[in-house]
Amino acid sequence: MRAVVQTVGRASVTVDDEVVGAIENGLLVLLGVTHTDTAETAQTMARKVHEVRILDGERSAVDTGAPILVVSQFTLYGDVRKGRRPSWTAAAPAEVAEPLVTAVVDALRERGAKVETGRFRTHMLVESTNIGPQTLLLDL
């Protein structure tokens, strides 16, 4: 599982002209799933996202109560080492990825995080205003 975590002043996801998720002053998490990920991986990713000290003053979302916007992003597993056309073979198929993305979101909520999401298997318009910018790659 991979996540790109960015500090944002605001972020939103729009599908078919409808805002389906939006936050202010929190974390935007682009989340990719691979074939070997499990429910345990999802729990570990949720903990890392919630506790990573990327916010001002080396604080985390758990410390500040910052909201989190989670957006599924299979392209994090794109591979262009053999040319210009990405290979997506390392990305888990939607049937595998969707329940694991949901498991990360559920685990974050169980930890007390305020979580918004995108919408799986749709064309999403993701907008964000980065702070810093501060961006991390979490790779499990």
Number of C-alpha atoms within 10 A of each C-alpha: 24 20 24 20 22 25 26 24 16 18 21 23 24 18 15 10 9 10 14 15 20 22 22 18 18 25 32 32 24 20 24 26 29 20 13 11 17 17 14 12 17 24 17 16 24 22 16 16 23 24 14 17 15 18 21 12 7 9 14 20 21 18 13 11 14 20 21 31 26 27 25 23 20 20 16 19 20 15 16 11 9 8 8 8 10 13 15 16 12 17 22 20 14 13 8 16 24 17 14 26 24 16 20 23 25 17 20 23 16 11 13 13 19 17 19 19 21 24 16 15 9 10 12 20 14 16 13 18 16 18 17 12 9 14 17 14 12 16 10 13
